[in-house]
């Protein structure tokens, strides 16, 4: 009887652990993946570089138009 009770308790513990793990996986899947700080910083620097390049091109175009 003691072995049966132990087996039932172990089965319950394992199923509870599996249920919690499944719930955690579901919660993680529902959340948007977050970028590491390094990737965010690189992305921000890339955007700033593109903006600066675009502004520089616009300024060159304006100067070229003024020269005509």
N, C-alpha and C positions, 0 to 999 in steps of 0.2 A: 504494500500500500504506500509506503514511504517513497519507493522508487517511482511509482505512478504519479504521486503528487509532485515529485521533483521534475519528472518529465513534462508534466502539464505546466509547471511554473517556467521551465526552460522554454517551452514552445510559446507560451504567452510573452515572455521577455523577448524572444527572437522576433515574433510577429510585431510587437510594439516597436522594436528597434527598426525593423524594416519599414513600418508605416511612417515613422518619423523621418527616416532617410528619404523615402519617397516624397514626403511633404516638403522637405528641404530642397530636393531637386526641382520640384514643381515651382516652388517659390523663386528659386534662382533662375529658372527658365523664363519666368514671367517678367523678371527685372531686365532692364536694358543693360547690356554690357557696358561697363565703365572703362574708359581709357586710362592707362597709367598717366601720371603727371608728366612724365617725359614726353609721351606721345602728344599730349595736349599742348605742351610748350612748343614742340616742333611744329605742330599744326598751326598754332598761333603765329609763330615766326614766319611760316610759309605764307600765311594770309597777309601778314604785314609786308613781306617782300613783294608779293604780287600787287598789292595796293601801291607800293612805292614805284614799282616798275610801270604800272598803268599811269600813275600821275606823271612820271617822267616822260612817257610816250606822249601824253596829252600836252605837256609843256613844249616838247620838241615840235609837235604838230602846230601848236599855236605860234611858235617862233617862225616856223617855215612859212606859214600863211601870212604872217606879218611882213616877211621879207619880200613876198611877191608883190 
